[in-house]
Amino acid sequence: MNILNELIKATLETVYMTFFSGFLSVIFGIPLGIILYLTSISQLKISKVIYRIFDVIINIFRSIPFIILIVLIIPLTKLIVGTIIGPKSAIVSLTIAAIPFMARLSESTFNSLPKEMIDTAHTLGMNNFEFIVKILIPETLPKIVANITLLLINLITYTAIAGAVGAGGLGAMAINYGYQRFRFDILMYDLIILILITQIIQFVGMKIEKIIDINQ
């Protein structure tokens, strides 16, 4: 076995799973967070009902351990990507696990918006779309970046768990070679790479957050 080639392949698989599922989670999670926020502050009865429905669904998905979620959605994974093995199949379960997480982070961030901003939007007669694009997103953008950074770091952990059930990546390599074949050196290589990826994501995320914060 060429360890270097295997490490490079596993690292690329981990990065691919992390960022692709992270991208999908942001695309679906932030709008879901916006829906949660708008329905929570609305005084309409139907909004309260919608909020409660989404709130319960998100809580259910967030309470399912990731390793169990992977098994539960095997039929859906096979339907979407045609296989239950490999990085592509892991992206399905990673995305489904991460969307509720991103939605809840977004809702929490939007709740930090000062009430004066909401009153200003009402005074100016803004509709929901104008409020979202002109006040809600711009004013909370640094925190949204921080949320995405946190999401990606959590996804790295999830990819390692997914490796236990055939997803590939550094988690699978650590289990297949480091644990089952007692290759402690490979286990340490995997660990160091995972730490480096996490540090890079954290560093870049903080830099972007700081730049946005300064320019606001």
C-alpha positions, 0 to 999 in steps of 0.5 A: 500500500502506498500510504501517501497516495492513500492519504491524499485520496482519503483527504480529497474525499473528506474535503469533497464530502465536507464542502459539498454537503456544507454547500447544500446545507447552507443553500437549504438551511439558511432559508429554513432558518429565515422561515423559522425566524419570520414565522416566530416573530409574526403575529398571524396564527397560521405563522405560529402553526407553521413555526411549530411544525418546522420546529418539531421536524427540526428537533426530531432530526437533530435528536437522531444520532448521525450513525443511526440516521445514516442507516435509516435513510439508506433507501433514500440514499440509494434512490438519490445517488444509486449507491450506499457506499462511497463519498457520494452516498455520504453526502446525502446523509451529511446534508440531511443531518446538517440542514436542521443544524444550519437552520437552527444556527441561522434562527438563533442568529436572526433572533439577535437582530435588534428590535429597532431594525424590525421597527425600522423595516415596518416604518419604511413599509418593507415587505418580507423579501425587502426586509430579508435582503436589505436588513436581515442578511446584511446585518447578520452576515458576520454571524452567518459566516461564523455559523458556516464555519462551525457547520463545516467543522462539525461536518468534518466530524460527521465524515469521520463517523460516516467512514465507519459505514463505507463512506470513504475519506480519512475516517474510513482509512483510520478505521480500516488501517489504523484500527483494524490493522493496528497501524498506529502511524496511519491513525496519527497521519489521519488525525493530523490531517483532520486537525489541519483541515479544521484549523484552516477552515477556522482560520479562513472563516474568522478572517472572512468574518473579520473582513465583513465586520470591518466593512460594515 
